[in-house]
Amino acid sequence: MPTQTAAERELADLLVESLNLEDVEAGAIDPEAPLFNTGLGLDSIDALELALAISKKYGFQLRSDSDENRRIFASLRALSAHVETNKVA
């Protein structure tokens, strides 16, 4: 399994906490595995909750109608890269 970066680990912690994933260890999330379906098994409601948690923590909005969402939410690594690029310092 690929190693998480510090930013990916921070986001994994947020993901586990905000979605109450009791059986998931943040450090055990493969940063390149899909977040939805076969990966962590998240669904569209989870995506909305995660987007809200990200907006509160990082100060920018993830739009539900964006054509980029499939790419942004593809994996922890993809989501982390998007957060790092767009977060408000």
N, C-alpha and C positions, 0 to 999 in steps of 0.2 A: 504494500500500500504506500502511495506517495505521502511524504511528510507535509503536515500543515505548516504554513507560515504563521507568524505571530498574528497578522491581520485575519487570517482564516480561522485561527483558534478563537480569537475574540468574537468573530461572527458565529462560529459554531456554538460557543457558549450562549450567545444571544438567541440563536435558533432553538437550542434545547430548552432554555429558560422560558422564552416567550410562547413556545408551543407545548410546554409541559410534557416533553418527551421523556417520561420516567425511565424507560428501558434503553435509552440511548446515551452513551458516554460521548461528550463533545469531542474529546481527543481521538475517539475511534472512528469519527466520520471521515471517510475517504474523500479528500478534497476534489477528486475528479469523478466521483460517482454521481449519477443523476439524483437530484433531490426529489423528483416525482416518480410515480409508478414503481419501476423495478428497484430504484435506489432506496431512499429513505421512506418512500411511499407517501409523501405529502400530497395533499389535494388542493383544490382552488381556495378553500376556506383558510387552509394553512398559509397559502401564499399571501392572502389579504392580511392575516394576522402578522406575518413576518414583515411585510411591507410597512405596516404601521409601526412595529417595533424598530425597524431600521430608520424610519423617518424621525421618530422620537430621539433615537440615540445619535444619529449622524446628521440630522438637520436638512434633509432633502427628501423630496417626494418620489416614490416609484409609482408611476401612473398605471392604473389597471387596463387602460386602453392602448398601451404602447405596443407597437409591433415588435419591439425588441425584447419583450418579457420572456419569450421562449429561450432566447440566447442568455439573457441576464440570469434567469433562474435555472439554467441548465445544470449547474453544479455549485458546490460551495466555492470552488476556485473562481468560477465565472462571476458569481454574485459578489465575492470579496473584491475582485478586480473592479467591478462596477462601483462598489461602495467607496473604495480607495480613490477612484477618479472623481467622484461626485460629492463626497462628504464635505460638510462645512466645518472648517477648523475651529 
